[in-house]
Amino acid sequence: MDLFRPLRWLQPVVELARLGCFSLFVAVACWHWRAIAARAPDRVVRFRAGAVLAFVVLVSLIVGFTQIEAWPFTNWSLVHTYRSRSMTSWELEGVDAGGRGSEIDPRVLQPLQPEEFGAWMLTHITTLQPADRDALMRDLLDRANADRARFLAGRFPRNDVFLGPLSAPAHFAMRRVWRTPADVPSRPYFGVRLWRFKWDIERRDRDPSAFRRELLAEWPPR
């Protein structure tokens, strides 16, 4: 799209082209649906299905080449174009009675997805009242111990109960810390800590240790 941005006179043309593209897509899809509804011969249904597929492929190629969005055909610019040089992530750490810490698999939050929890937590954790923050950390401790026992017993996290390790990952999923029972600590957790990580992408690419870790909350509090 940057290639055409200086040509402001093209903007109305682009908008009309987008409208025409969407309208033609709906028309071709309805044309195919009518053949199915009317129980047309197989050769007619196949021909119209091929026309729909050809239209989708052609428009997708045009969108990819011109980098001009034409919903529902997209170049996914949100993913491959816009990015920040700095990154922020988080980690939940469990601590046993002996003071040994280890990373907790974020799937203990299921059915809530870790990315949804992280988006809320990184924004609000520092503004919570002490009592609310303590309640959150106690809940995380209970979840961590409950799912630790589930995993040791051979039962997968809630969202993976049917397909187990073959379950599809969530969108932007965090890594799976527990893959086999051997990955799970043998001792129950006595406490939990929430850490925030910040780093510069290019610096960490050169030096994997180039990040800053900040303790956001822990239970029991010191």
Backbone bond lengths (Angstrom), bond angles and torsions (degrees), N, CA, C in turn:
res aa  C-N    CA-C-N  psi(-1)  N-CA   C-N-CA  omega(-1)  CA-C   N-CA-C  phi
1 M - - - 1.467 - - 1.530 110.81 -
2 D 1.337 117.20 -29.82 1.457 120.31 179.71 1.523 111.65 -59.91
3 L 1.334 116.71 -30.31 1.452 120.84 -179.44 1.523 111.50 -63.70
4 F 1.340 116.78 -32.93 1.456 120.93 -175.86 1.526 113.03 -101.32
5 R 1.346 117.48 -4.77 1.450 120.13 -175.37 1.533 113.40 -58.77
6 P 1.367 120.29 -38.62 1.473 118.84 179.17 1.528 113.64 -66.02
7 L 1.333 116.66 -20.18 1.473 120.21 -177.58 1.529 109.26 -89.90
8 R 1.324 115.54 78.02 1.466 120.08 -174.62 1.525 112.07 -64.91
9 W 1.325 116.74 -28.30 1.454 118.67 -179.98 1.537 112.37 -65.49
10 L 1.369 116.15 -16.35 1.464 119.79 179.24 1.525 113.03 -81.59
11 Q 1.356 116.92 -14.24 1.463 119.65 -174.76 1.528 113.10 -56.92
12 P 1.346 119.13 -48.28 1.478 117.68 177.57 1.526 112.65 -61.46
13 V 1.331 116.43 -35.11 1.461 120.03 179.01 1.526 110.40 -65.14
14 V 1.349 115.93 -41.60 1.462 120.70 179.04 1.523 111.01 -62.87
15 E 1.332 116.30 -43.08 1.465 119.68 -179.69 1.523 111.00 -64.26
16 L 1.337 117.44 -41.57 1.467 120.70 177.67 1.525 110.52 -65.50
17 A 1.333 116.40 -37.60 1.463 119.78 178.54 1.530 110.62 -64.96
18 R 1.339 116.51 -39.80 1.465 119.94 177.15 1.525 110.97 -61.56
19 L 1.335 116.09 -45.79 1.463 120.22 179.20 1.518 110.57 -61.97
20 G 1.338 116.31 -43.98 1.456 119.65 179.68 1.517 112.18 -64.18
21 C 1.331 116.27 -38.69 1.466 121.12 179.55 1.522 110.69 -62.99
22 F 1.328 116.26 -46.33 1.467 119.67 179.85 1.527 110.80 -65.88
23 S 1.323 117.08 -43.05 1.466 120.45 -179.83 1.521 111.33 -62.55
24 L 1.336 116.52 -42.11 1.463 119.99 179.49 1.518 110.85 -66.88
25 F 1.331 116.98 -36.45 1.460 120.63 177.22 1.520 110.75 -61.60
26 V 1.330 117.04 -45.74 1.466 121.09 178.56 1.523 110.19 -63.51
27 A 1.333 116.60 -41.43 1.462 120.49 -178.61 1.525 111.54 -64.12
28 V 1.325 116.84 -44.48 1.471 120.30 179.78 1.528 110.56 -65.67
29 A 1.334 117.10 -39.97 1.463 120.11 178.55 1.525 111.40 -64.60
30 C 1.326 117.21 -41.94 1.469 120.81 177.79 1.523 111.34 -66.57
31 W 1.328 116.44 -36.30 1.470 121.83 176.98 1.524 110.19 -59.74
32 H 1.333 115.75 -43.18 1.464 120.28 177.26 1.529 110.79 -67.99
33 W 1.326 116.79 -41.65 1.466 120.29 -178.68 1.536 110.78 -63.00
34 R 1.334 117.25 -36.88 1.466 120.55 179.45 1.518 111.06 -62.54
35 A 1.325 116.90 -37.36 1.459 119.81 178.53 1.526 110.52 -64.35
36 I 1.349 116.02 -39.66 1.469 119.49 178.57 1.524 110.45 -67.57
37 A 1.349 116.37 -45.27 1.461 120.44 -178.08 1.525 111.71 -64.68
38 A 1.330 116.79 -33.66 1.468 120.43 -178.92 1.516 112.79 -86.29
39 R 1.339 116.44 3.39 1.468 122.22 -178.76 1.536 110.75 54.00
40 A 1.314 114.25 49.11 1.464 120.19 178.55 1.519 110.02 -67.82
41 P 1.336 117.99 161.89 1.473 120.72 177.90 1.537 111.48 -56.34
42 D 1.314 115.43 152.74 1.466 120.14 -177.54 1.521 112.34 -56.42
43 R 1.323 116.91 -38.16 1.468 118.65 -178.33 1.520 111.42 -63.88
44 V 1.344 117.45 -32.72 1.462 121.07 178.24 1.531 110.09 -71.32
45 V 1.341 116.17 -44.71 1.465 120.36 179.79 1.525 110.38 -61.71
46 R 1.341 116.06 -43.25 1.464 119.48 -179.83 1.531 111.60 -65.63
47 F 1.322 116.18 -39.74 1.467 119.50 179.46 1.521 110.99 -62.90
48 R 1.341 116.58 -44.15 1.467 119.51 -178.96 1.528 111.48 -70.60
49 A 1.333 116.88 -35.61 1.461 119.42 175.53 1.528 110.03 -62.83
50 G 1.326 116.24 -40.30 1.458 120.24 177.22 1.517 112.01 -63.51
51 A 1.347 115.67 -35.80 1.465 119.59 178.42 1.528 110.81 -65.76
52 V 1.335 117.06 -39.70 1.463 120.74 178.02 1.532 110.05 -63.50
53 L 1.328 116.21 -46.52 1.465 120.27 -179.53 1.528 111.11 -63.62
54 A 1.326 116.60 -41.45 1.464 119.98 179.55 1.521 110.78 -63.21
55 F 1.333 116.16 -40.35 1.464 120.10 179.04 1.526 110.52 -63.50
56 V 1.330 116.64 -44.63 1.473 121.26 -179.08 1.526 110.45 -62.39
57 V 1.323 116.96 -45.50 1.474 120.43 -179.27 1.519 110.53 -64.39
58 L 1.336 117.20 -44.41 1.464 121.14 -178.21 1.525 111.61 -61.87
59 V 1.339 116.50 -48.66 1.460 119.60 -178.81 1.524 110.96 -66.61
60 S 1.325 117.57 -37.77 1.467 120.53 178.00 1.529 110.80 -61.31
61 L 1.328 116.51 -40.33 1.463 120.32 178.17 1.529 111.20 -65.57
62 I 1.333 116.13 -40.95 1.463 119.87 179.42 1.524 110.66 -64.72
63 V 1.324 116.32 -44.44 1.464 120.51 178.73 1.532 110.48 -62.29
64 G 1.324 116.40 -42.66 1.456 119.27 179.16 1.521 112.25 -64.89
65 F 1.320 117.45 -37.14 1.463 120.86 -178.43 1.527 111.66 -74.28
66 T 1.340 117.15 -43.72 1.470 120.42 -176.97 1.522 112.84 -85.82
67 Q 1.370 117.20 -17.28 1.459 122.13 -176.26 1.528 111.80 59.65
68 I 1.327 116.30 32.44 1.463 122.22 176.02 1.522 108.05 -108.39
69 E 1.331 117.18 120.55 1.455 121.79 179.42 1.529 110.32 -63.93
70 A 1.338 115.90 139.71 1.466 121.32 175.17 1.528 106.83 -146.69
71 W 1.316 115.74 77.14 1.466 120.73 -174.38 1.522 110.85 -50.78
72 P 1.344 118.97 136.64 1.470 127.86 8.21 1.531 114.62 -87.27
73 F 1.311 116.74 11.92 1.464 120.48 177.18 1.522 108.20 -93.49
74 T 1.315 117.14 124.57 1.456 120.24 -170.12 1.517 111.37 -135.05
75 N 1.328 115.17 154.66 1.466 120.36 174.78 1.529 111.66 -98.42
76 W 1.328 117.05 4.74 1.471 123.03 178.96 1.526 111.25 53.94
77 S 1.310 116.10 45.44 1.465 119.62 -179.14 1.527 112.05 -64.02
78 L 1.338 116.83 -25.02 1.462 119.77 178.28 1.523 110.96 -60.06
79 V 1.331 116.19 -31.90 1.456 120.75 -176.37 1.525 111.64 -90.88
80 H 1.316 117.97 -44.13 1.460 118.52 -170.73 1.526 114.33 -100.41
81 T 1.340 118.22 -5.69 1.462 119.41 -176.98 1.515 112.39 -112.45
82 Y 1.324 116.72 -52.68 1.460 120.48 -173.44 1.525 110.51 -89.93
83 R 1.323 116.44 121.44 1.457 120.09 177.59 1.522 109.07 -153.43
84 S 1.307 113.58 156.07 1.454 120.18 176.80 1.519 108.82 -100.20
85 R 1.328 116.21 150.13 1.458 119.66 178.54 1.521 111.24 -74.91
86 S 1.328 116.86 -24.30 1.463 120.79 179.12 1.520 109.77 -104.45
87 M 1.317 116.04 148.81 1.456 122.10 -178.75 1.521 110.30 -127.33
88 T 1.331 115.04 151.65 1.460 121.86 177.72 1.522 108.85 -132.39
89 S 1.314 116.16 135.30 1.451 120.76 176.40 1.522 108.85 -141.85
90 W 1.309 116.93 -177.96 1.455 120.56 -178.46 1.525 109.67 -146.48
91 E 1.322 114.55 164.16 1.457 120.35 -179.91 1.516 108.74 -148.69
92 L 1.317 115.77 141.22 1.457 122.36 175.45 1.524 107.83 -104.26
93 E 1.330 115.95 122.11 1.456 121.68 -177.60 1.519 110.05 -112.59
94 G 1.318 116.26 135.87 1.446 121.46 175.46 1.527 110.81 -103.11
95 V 1.313 116.16 144.43 1.460 121.65 -179.06 1.526 108.40 -123.86
96 D 1.337 116.84 127.18 1.463 118.93 179.17 1.523 110.62 -86.48
97 A 1.341 116.78 -179.12 1.464 120.74 -175.65 1.522 112.49 -64.54
98 G 1.336 116.84 -21.52 1.448 119.99 178.88 1.515 113.77 -88.70
99 G 1.331 116.64 2.60 1.458 120.41 178.76 1.508 114.45 86.88
100 R 1.326 118.84 5.23 1.458 121.62 179.30 1.521 110.11 -83.14
101 G 1.320 116.15 130.61 1.456 121.07 -178.27 1.514 112.43 -105.57
102 S 1.334 116.56 150.07 1.465 122.38 176.53 1.516 108.71 -153.31
103 E 1.325 116.14 150.81 1.466 121.09 -178.88 1.523 110.06 -68.64
104 I 1.318 115.71 137.81 1.465 122.02 177.48 1.526 108.80 -97.28
105 D 1.319 115.13 136.34 1.467 119.56 177.58 1.523 109.36 -61.58
106 P 1.344 119.02 124.01 1.462 120.55 -177.36 1.519 114.03 -65.12
107 R 1.329 117.96 -8.72 1.463 119.61 177.36 1.522 112.58 -69.98
108 V 1.346 117.79 -7.34 1.465 118.83 175.08 1.529 110.16 -63.70
109 L 1.329 117.46 -15.44 1.471 121.23 -179.92 1.520 112.46 -80.48
110 Q 1.315 118.04 -10.86 1.463 119.95 -177.03 1.522 111.34 -59.65
111 P 1.350 117.07 146.16 1.465 127.25 12.70 1.529 115.39 -78.09
112 L 1.330 119.04 -4.50 1.463 120.59 174.80 1.525 108.96 -70.78
113 Q 1.339 116.51 135.54 1.457 120.04 178.84 1.536 110.31 -77.94
114 P 1.332 118.53 141.20 1.466 120.93 -179.02 1.522 113.53 -56.32
115 E 1.351 117.97 -37.03 1.461 119.17 -178.37 1.532 111.24 -66.47
116 E 1.327 117.24 -32.75 1.461 120.51 178.78 1.528 110.17 -71.37
117 F 1.324 115.78 -42.48 1.461 119.25 176.64 1.522 110.42 -63.11
118 G 1.338 117.04 -44.43 1.452 120.90 -178.56 1.522 112.69 -62.20
119 A 1.336 117.03 -40.94 1.463 120.12 179.63 1.521 111.08 -61.30
120 W 1.338 116.43 -41.73 1.467 120.07 178.16 1.523 110.78 -72.03
121 M 1.324 116.26 -46.92 1.459 120.73 -173.26 1.524 112.65 -63.19
122 L 1.329 117.79 -45.52 1.460 120.75 -177.72 1.524 112.20 -64.84
123 T 1.331 116.39 -22.81 1.465 120.88 179.95 1.523 112.28 -88.45
124 H 1.346 117.01 -34.95 1.463 119.70 -168.33 1.528 115.54 -114.65
125 I 1.325 118.62 -13.12 1.464 119.38 -172.10 1.530 112.15 -59.00
126 T 1.330 117.37 -36.84 1.471 119.74 -176.56 1.526 112.60 -78.32
127 T 1.331 117.30 -11.75 1.468 120.19 -178.93 1.526 112.34 -102.85
128 L 1.340 117.62 -3.02 1.459 120.14 179.72 1.523 110.81 -70.00
129 Q 1.314 115.12 148.06 1.456 120.14 171.81 1.526 108.85 -67.29
130 P 1.349 117.54 149.43 1.472 119.87 -177.50 1.528 113.65 -51.51
131 A 1.324 117.28 -41.40 1.468 120.00 -179.14 1.527 111.18 -65.19
132 D 1.348 117.03 -39.85 1.460 120.70 178.82 1.530 111.09 -68.51
133 R 1.322 115.98 -39.17 1.461 119.15 179.02 1.536 110.37 -65.77
134 D 1.312 117.01 -40.46 1.461 120.41 178.26 1.530 110.83 -63.86
135 A 1.332 116.48 -39.40 1.465 120.20 179.16 1.534 110.52 -64.49
136 L 1.320 116.55 -40.33 1.462 120.44 177.27 1.520 110.66 -62.17
137 M 1.314 117.06 -45.94 1.466 119.88 -177.18 1.526 111.24 -67.53
138 R 1.325 117.53 -36.82 1.475 119.83 176.72 1.524 110.47 -63.39
139 D 1.326 116.39 -39.94 1.465 120.25 178.57 1.525 110.62 -64.41
140 L 1.332 117.31 -41.26 1.463 120.69 177.82 1.523 110.99 -62.82
141 L 1.325 116.54 -39.41 1.468 120.53 177.85 1.528 110.47 -63.51
142 D 1.334 116.45 -44.53 1.464 120.03 179.59 1.527 110.95 -63.11
143 R 1.334 116.98 -42.75 1.464 120.94 179.12 1.531 110.84 -63.52
144 A 1.337 115.70 -43.03 1.458 119.54 -178.30 1.525 111.29 -62.24
145 N 1.327 117.57 -43.95 1.461 120.14 -179.97 1.528 111.80 -69.78
146 A 1.339 116.58 -37.80 1.464 119.74 179.88 1.529 110.79 -65.15
147 D 1.334 117.52 -46.09 1.460 119.74 -178.30 1.528 111.72 -75.54
148 R 1.315 117.57 -26.76 1.462 120.27 172.81 1.524 109.32 -60.31
149 A 1.330 116.89 -45.47 1.466 120.89 178.78 1.529 110.95 -66.25
150 R 1.341 117.12 -39.48 1.467 121.03 178.69 1.527 110.33 -60.11
151 F 1.332 115.56 -46.43 1.463 119.80 -176.24 1.522 111.16 -67.60
152 L 1.331 116.86 -40.07 1.466 120.13 177.56 1.522 111.29 -63.19
153 A 1.337 115.99 -28.32 1.465 120.55 179.36 1.528 112.20 -85.26
154 G 1.344 116.79 2.71 1.456 120.56 177.63 1.510 114.46 86.92
155 R 1.340 117.45 10.69 1.462 120.46 178.46 1.523 108.96 -102.48
156 F 1.324 116.45 130.43 1.450 121.54 -175.73 1.526 110.91 -80.86
157 P 1.330 117.37 163.73 1.471 120.25 177.83 1.529 111.58 -54.74
158 R 1.302 116.16 161.32 1.458 122.58 -169.00 1.527 114.24 -54.18
159 N 1.331 117.37 -44.09 1.462 119.65 -177.51 1.521 112.53 -74.49
160 D 1.333 117.82 -11.10 1.457 121.67 -178.18 1.518 112.05 -109.43
161 V 1.325 117.59 14.68 1.459 120.79 -169.36 1.527 112.15 -65.04
162 F 1.353 118.27 -29.26 1.459 120.19 -176.31 1.533 113.01 -89.27
163 L 1.337 117.50 -41.60 1.465 120.75 -174.82 1.521 113.21 -106.14
164 G 1.331 117.83 -8.05 1.454 120.37 177.87 1.516 112.35 59.06
165 P 1.347 118.16 -131.45 1.458 120.71 -176.97 1.524 113.19 -68.36
166 L 1.330 118.43 -11.32 1.462 121.68 179.22 1.525 112.41 -88.12
167 S 1.332 117.36 -0.20 1.465 120.88 -179.64 1.526 110.55 -63.28
168 A 1.317 115.63 142.29 1.461 120.06 178.53 1.519 109.78 -68.66
169 P 1.324 117.67 141.22 1.472 119.76 178.68 1.511 110.68 -71.24
170 A 1.322 116.22 155.79 1.454 120.97 176.35 1.521 109.77 -74.93
171 H 1.311 115.40 163.41 1.461 120.57 177.56 1.530 110.18 -60.99
172 F 1.326 116.99 127.90 1.464 122.50 -177.11 1.532 110.82 53.78
173 A 1.331 116.59 40.84 1.465 119.98 -174.94 1.524 111.47 -66.70
174 M 1.335 116.04 143.95 1.451 121.17 171.36 1.530 108.09 -75.03
175 R 1.316 115.37 159.74 1.461 119.29 -175.90 1.525 110.95 -65.83
176 R 1.320 114.79 152.37 1.453 121.14 178.67 1.524 108.93 -85.91
177 V 1.313 115.76 109.23 1.465 121.01 -177.00 1.520 110.29 -74.79
178 W 1.315 116.87 -39.87 1.465 121.55 -179.39 1.522 108.80 -101.27
179 R 1.306 116.42 111.25 1.457 120.96 177.75 1.528 111.77 -109.13
180 T 1.315 116.54 -31.65 1.462 121.96 175.97 1.526 107.76 -135.24
181 P 1.333 118.22 161.85 1.461 119.57 177.75 1.523 113.52 -56.33
182 A 1.335 118.02 -23.97 1.464 120.72 179.13 1.526 111.84 -67.68
183 D 1.336 117.02 -19.76 1.470 120.53 179.51 1.526 112.16 -80.88
184 V 1.319 117.55 -12.90 1.461 122.07 -174.13 1.530 109.61 -91.40
185 P 1.333 118.63 133.08 1.474 120.74 178.02 1.522 111.24 -57.69
186 S 1.319 115.54 141.57 1.464 119.91 -178.34 1.523 112.21 -75.74
187 R 1.338 117.00 -22.76 1.461 120.57 -178.70 1.532 110.55 -102.09
188 P 1.335 117.28 144.96 1.475 119.72 176.63 1.531 110.92 -63.29
189 Y 1.301 114.70 158.90 1.467 120.22 177.83 1.525 109.67 -81.08
190 F 1.308 114.82 137.54 1.458 121.59 174.78 1.529 110.75 -96.68
191 G 1.335 116.89 -27.58 1.461 121.42 -179.61 1.517 110.61 -154.12
192 V 1.333 116.16 170.44 1.466 122.20 178.57 1.527 109.85 -136.28
193 R 1.330 115.40 153.92 1.457 122.59 176.42 1.518 109.09 -134.10
194 L 1.327 115.30 141.39 1.462 121.58 174.58 1.523 108.50 -107.56
195 W 1.341 115.79 123.33 1.455 121.20 -179.03 1.526 110.14 -114.32
196 R 1.338 115.45 145.32 1.463 121.09 171.68 1.528 108.37 -111.94
197 F 1.332 115.91 134.64 1.463 121.82 178.60 1.527 109.28 -113.62
198 K 1.324 116.76 137.14 1.460 122.33 175.63 1.525 108.41 -132.01
199 W 1.350 115.55 141.29 1.453 119.10 178.34 1.523 110.90 -158.89
200 D 1.319 114.14 159.07 1.457 122.70 173.29 1.535 107.29 -92.18
201 I 1.336 116.53 129.14 1.466 120.27 -172.80 1.522 112.19 -58.92
202 E 1.318 116.49 -48.30 1.458 119.27 -175.21 1.531 111.48 -69.87
203 R 1.340 116.95 -39.11 1.464 119.14 178.64 1.521 111.27 -65.39
204 R 1.336 117.05 -42.28 1.455 118.81 -178.84 1.523 111.48 -71.38
205 D 1.336 116.94 -26.18 1.452 119.44 175.48 1.527 110.44 -63.53
206 R 1.341 115.30 -35.50 1.468 119.64 178.14 1.527 111.89 -81.86
207 D 1.336 116.53 -32.00 1.459 121.18 -177.81 1.528 109.01 -138.23
208 P 1.335 118.50 102.63 1.472 121.18 -176.94 1.534 113.82 -57.18
209 S 1.332 118.07 -20.50 1.469 120.69 -178.99 1.530 112.48 -89.27
210 A 1.324 117.84 2.85 1.472 121.37 -176.71 1.527 110.57 -84.97
211 F 1.325 116.58 75.36 1.464 122.04 174.87 1.513 108.76 -147.90
212 R 1.336 114.94 161.54 1.461 121.06 179.10 1.523 109.19 -114.19
213 R 1.343 116.25 132.24 1.463 121.30 -179.77 1.518 109.35 -112.40
214 E 1.329 115.48 132.54 1.468 121.19 -176.84 1.528 109.50 -129.72
215 L 1.335 116.53 129.34 1.458 121.06 177.81 1.524 109.66 -78.46
216 L 1.335 116.38 121.04 1.466 121.36 -178.90 1.530 112.31 -93.32
217 A 1.315 117.00 -38.62 1.467 120.86 -178.24 1.516 108.89 -164.87
218 E 1.327 116.58 156.55 1.453 121.40 175.68 1.525 109.73 -150.51
219 W 1.331 113.62 156.30 1.459 120.83 176.09 1.534 108.83 -142.42
220 P 1.333 118.19 133.71 1.462 126.44 -5.08 1.536 111.11 -68.64
221 P 1.323 116.63 148.62 1.475 118.89 -179.81 1.513 110.92 -66.86
222 R 1.315 114.92 148.92 1.476 119.17 177.91 1.517 110.83 -79.54
